[in-house]
Every structure is written in structure tokens, then in C-alpha cells.
């Protein structure tokens, strides 16, 4: 074998060894450095868990990351960057070889993004280092979460942060379906809204007057008269502001945090539910009182 091909094989082997060395014991997380990466080569990684994390120090070159294995069911994958996310971009691999940008440097990718892969599609990410004139310490780190997408009829808000249409109001049909399938359904008022420019998120402090459902421990409940304060997140770009009145807050858990889906005024939801119930088209029974 000539020296050129031999050197290339050796470089690929060293790169593969360096990548494997960064895995955690359960192979749910990976931590590595671009300083060990050969220019022009793509490192290949695979994380088999439904939740995990990636930390790429001094990003250089590119990485191809496979999440889980191919499955027969559609999957929703959400990424949450650790600020400040710097030195790389993260793309989702789409059918036909196209790439969809999920995370980028700066505020654009701060709030995180979600992507849906259909049945049989390869669940893969492509991490590409961004060029910089200096060698300052940069870290591209994020957490990921995979879950089966069993609710194709839900509004865009249910797909998680960053999905197209996540800020639009829910239709009556989407409100009714969300009330039956959300991770939490809470009747309450807005106490305050704070905005985080770094994460590009808004946090709504909700005074809960009644909890109809909660799949994650937002607060303890003992009856309709119990009250407590709940923090619910949404994208800063949605422009949420405090307002009077009672709302029905519905949403989903992402990385152990409550994310807003639909939030109609209580009277608006009651009107839509009463109409659907009279027409026998309501997807489930909802006890509002």
C-alpha cells in the first residue's frame, strides 16, 4: 500500500478512536474536541438513547451523528442548546440528502428547535464547524430528546420550540384535541411575564386556579380550590404579554420544562367545547367546573 492511502486509513482510524473515547458509559452523551480532528474528514458518532447530550469543544471540520435507530413510527426530536452556543451549526438530515438548519450561532438558535422524522427515515444530525479568524475557546453543546410523534393532528406548538407556525393561535379543533392530549391543562391567570434575551424565551408565571391534567410535577394538587404558581415557557418571538382574565393553558413537556401550546381564554374554550359537544364531535370529555 502506498504511503498516501495508508496515511488516510490511519487518520480515519485515529479519528474514530478519538470519537469513541468521548462517549459516556451508557452511550447517551458524547464530549469531544475538534483539536483532535483531521481537517477535511467527517467524524461519525451514534447515540442510542432517547435523551442525551453532545458537547463539541473547539469545533473543527464536521460530525455526523445518528440518534437512536431506524423505527417504524414517526419521531419528534428536540434540541436545546447550552448558551453560549458557538463554533458550529447543527442540521437535520432530510430525505434525499438535503439538510435543515436547526441550531446556529447567536440568538437565532438560542431557544432550541424540533424536527420530525417519518417512519423508516434515518434520524441523523450533521454538525459543521463555522470558520473563525481566531482560536478562542468555543463550545457547541446541546441536549437532545426523542419521543414518538403519536399525535399528527396537534397544532404546530406541540412540535416544540422553533417549529414553523408555533406562535399562531390554535383553531377550535386544535384547542379541543390539545385539551385531551396535552401533558398539562391548567386553568389560571397570568401573574407576570419575563423575557430572557439570551435564551430567546419568555417565561409566563401562571397562578393556577384549577389543574385538569399534569403529566409532569408542575405543582401539587388536592382539589379545585388549590392554587399555586406555575412557570410556562414560550418563544420570545411570540410576543406574550400580561393580560387580564382567565385562560386555559395547555402544553407539553420539553426537557422537564413546561412549554406552552394553546392558551385560549376560558370563555373561548367553553364556547368551542359546548358547540362540539352539541354536535357530538368533541374528542373527549373535559370537566371545566
C-alpha atoms as one frame of an Amber mdcrd trajectory, in Angstrom:
protein
   0.000   0.000   0.000   1.330   3.415  -0.892   2.062   5.976   1.818  -0.849
   8.271   0.834  -3.695   5.746   1.228  -2.028   4.273   4.314  -1.873   7.689
   5.951  -5.539   8.326   5.154  -6.585   4.992   6.705  -4.502   5.763   9.782
  -6.058   9.225  10.142  -9.590   7.799   9.846  -8.782   5.148  12.450  -7.394
   7.722  14.876 -10.430   9.942  14.344 -12.792   7.044  15.047 -10.860   6.176
  18.212 -10.973   9.796  19.373 -14.716   9.940  18.785 -15.347   6.687  20.671
 -13.250   7.907  23.584 -15.713  10.748  24.166 -18.743   8.514  24.838 -20.260
   8.199  28.286 -20.631   4.736  29.779 -24.277   4.469  28.722 -23.503   5.945
  25.282 -26.150   8.621  25.801 -23.719  11.555  25.761 -20.595  12.444  23.846
 -17.883  15.008  24.585 -15.043  15.657  22.201 -12.719  18.266  20.770 -12.122
  19.484  17.262  -8.437  19.789  18.104  -8.092  16.023  17.555  -9.952  16.088
  14.251  -8.146  15.811  10.950  -9.071  18.700   8.599 -11.382  17.626   5.789
 -12.622  14.465   7.471 -16.083  13.846   8.932 -16.328  12.130  12.305 -19.119
   9.577  12.746 -20.988   9.225  16.036 -24.007   7.233  17.229 -26.053   7.765
  20.399 -28.694   5.128  21.056 -30.651   6.779  23.906 -33.841   8.812  23.666
 -32.258  11.543  25.819 -28.684  12.697  25.934 -26.207  15.459  25.254 -23.388
  16.481  22.926 -20.508  18.817  23.770 -18.102  19.728  20.976 -15.143  21.805
  22.144 -13.156  23.881  19.640 -15.350  22.693  16.739 -13.428  21.863  13.562
 -14.460  20.034  10.419 -17.750  18.171  10.703 -19.519  15.398  12.604 -22.269
  13.029  11.506 -24.439  11.999  14.449 -27.039   9.213  14.363 -29.706   9.306
  17.101 -31.289   6.003  18.047 -32.014   3.532  15.295 -34.467   3.422  12.409
 -38.014   2.911  13.621 -41.440   2.141  12.241 -43.042   5.130  13.987 -42.556
   8.872  13.362 -40.297  10.585  15.867 -40.070  14.141  17.124 -36.527  15.183
  18.055 -35.914  18.378  20.031 -32.547  20.061  20.603 -31.856  22.559  23.381
 -28.526  24.422  23.094 -26.406  25.314  26.083 -25.664  29.053  25.861 -23.492
  30.445  24.551 -23.736  28.049  21.612 -20.741  28.884  19.418 -18.436  27.491
  16.774 -20.817  25.274  14.824 -24.159  24.794  13.117 -26.419  21.770  13.519
 -28.517  20.445  10.641 -31.115  17.676  10.450 -30.608  15.197   7.652 -33.703
  15.023   5.447 -34.793  12.554   2.742 -32.842  12.944  -0.474 -29.739  14.205
   1.305 -30.971  17.740   1.976 -30.172  19.480   5.274 -32.451  21.540   7.544
 -30.801  24.087   9.841 -31.724  23.550  13.496 -29.105  25.382  15.559 -26.796
  28.259  14.674 -24.517  30.653  16.480 -26.148  33.655  18.111 -29.774  34.354
  19.069 -31.198  32.555  16.035 -30.772  29.118  17.586 -30.879  30.079  21.250
 -34.345  28.763  22.055 -33.828  25.346  20.512 -35.545  23.568  17.656 -37.504
  20.409  16.978 -37.639  18.256  13.863 -39.894  15.373  12.814 -38.615  12.227
  11.146 -41.108   9.911   9.491 -41.245   6.108   9.717 -38.078   4.487   8.429
 -36.204   7.755   7.962 -32.669   7.899   9.272 -32.510  10.054  12.397 -29.268
  11.851  11.797 -27.726  15.242  12.504 -24.863  16.945  10.697 -22.661  19.247
  12.788 -20.491  21.652  10.823 -17.896  23.956  12.327 -18.172  27.629  11.386
 -14.948  29.402  10.354 -13.445  31.977  12.714 -10.270  34.061  12.345  -9.025
  33.250  15.861  -8.714  30.143  18.028 -10.726  31.369  21.001 -12.423  28.713
  23.096 -15.826  27.908  21.599 -18.252  25.210  22.642 -21.184  23.844  20.657
 -23.206  21.921  23.237 -26.826  20.820  23.276 -29.213  18.325  24.817 -31.495
  16.175  22.695 -34.787  14.441  23.374 -36.595  11.904  21.172 -40.214  10.890
  21.537 -42.703   9.095  19.337 -44.937  11.502  17.434 -48.285   9.840  18.006
 -50.393  12.984  17.599 -50.141  14.185  13.975 -53.309  16.271  14.302 -51.932
  18.515  17.019 -51.045  22.160  16.327 -47.517  23.285  15.461 -46.984  24.341
  19.090 -47.000  20.680  20.098 -43.981  20.060  17.880 -41.864  22.086  20.280
 -39.907  25.344  20.064 -38.737  26.680  16.729 -41.254  24.816  14.575 -42.871
  26.850  11.817 -46.234  28.220  12.972 -45.502  27.774  16.693 -46.766  31.294
  17.516 -50.080  31.272  15.659 -53.381  30.943  17.584 -54.894  27.458  17.785
 -58.066  26.670  15.856 -61.152  25.345  17.669 -60.371  21.790  16.535 -56.785
  22.113  17.767 -57.965  23.508  21.121 -60.222  20.516  21.697 -57.550  17.989
  20.714 -54.941  19.755  22.852 -57.251  19.617  25.880 -57.393  15.829  25.514
 -53.738  15.075  24.781 -51.548  17.791  26.328 -49.081  16.991  29.093 -50.733
  19.691  31.201 -54.065  21.531  31.165 -54.315  24.329  33.709 -56.965  26.966
  34.285 -55.473  30.167  35.656 -54.435  33.790  35.306 -51.199  35.460  34.192
 -49.261  36.854  37.131 -46.264  38.120  35.137 -44.191  37.573  32.007 -40.393
  37.801  31.955 -38.234  37.802  28.837 -34.804  36.181  28.517 -32.873  37.655
  25.597 -30.032  35.147  25.876 -32.253  32.086  25.552 -34.806  33.908  23.345
 -37.590  32.653  25.609 -40.431  34.169  27.610 -41.460  32.690  30.952 -45.121
  33.080  31.936 -45.832  32.945  35.661 -49.334  31.467  35.904 -51.476  31.440
  39.041 -53.317  28.126  38.714 -56.904  28.062  39.921 -57.574  24.512  38.717
 -55.389  21.735  37.302 -57.238  19.493  34.881 -54.183  17.417  33.924 -50.457
  17.346  34.552 -48.093  14.637  33.337 -45.087  16.368  34.901 -44.934  17.634
  38.514 -45.749  21.309  37.986 -47.470  21.687  41.347 -49.226  19.631  43.989
 -52.974  19.393  43.733 -55.570  18.465  46.313 -58.779  19.856  44.885 -60.360
  22.589  42.773 -59.676  25.216  45.423 -55.916  24.613  45.479 -53.810  27.374
  43.970 -50.156  27.575  43.045 -47.802  29.307  40.656 -46.542  27.576  37.546
 -43.807  28.648  35.119 -44.616  28.016  31.454 -42.161  28.797  28.651 -42.728
  30.012  25.130 -40.635  31.616  22.385 -39.716  35.270  22.821 -40.741  35.924
  19.212 -44.346  35.029  20.091 -44.600  38.346  21.968 -46.558  37.145  25.005
 -47.668  39.954  27.329 -49.554  40.010  30.642 -53.303  40.421  30.304 -56.451
  40.257  32.432 -58.854  37.347  32.533 -58.723  33.592  32.989 -57.048  31.321
  30.448 -56.800  27.592  29.813 -53.076  26.864  29.488 -52.255  23.685  27.580
 -48.876  22.418  26.541 -46.154  19.812  26.587 -43.048  18.834  28.483 -39.691
  19.503  26.861 -36.532  18.633  28.828 -38.542  18.591  32.042 -39.936  22.086
  31.449 -43.482  23.157  30.642 -43.847  24.655  27.147 -46.949  26.478  26.043
 -49.138  25.036  23.304 -52.558  26.683  23.258 -53.843  29.284  25.727 -57.401
  30.368  24.885 -59.459  32.444  27.255 -61.621  30.160  29.357 -64.823  31.559
  27.815 -63.446  30.947  24.309 -62.663  27.306  25.075 -66.040  26.789  26.779
 -67.808  28.095  23.663 -65.822  25.787  21.343 -66.301  22.786  23.624 -70.058
  23.368  24.021 -70.502  23.598  20.239 -68.500  20.418  19.623 -70.329  18.540
  22.376 -73.705  19.531  20.952 -72.573  18.231  17.557 -71.064  15.072  19.131
 -67.657  15.910  17.653 -65.723  16.521  20.874 -62.689  14.158  21.098 -63.007
  13.673  24.871 -64.896  14.838  27.950 -63.452  17.937  29.649 -64.683  18.903
  33.114 -64.252  22.644  33.258 -66.183  23.233  36.504
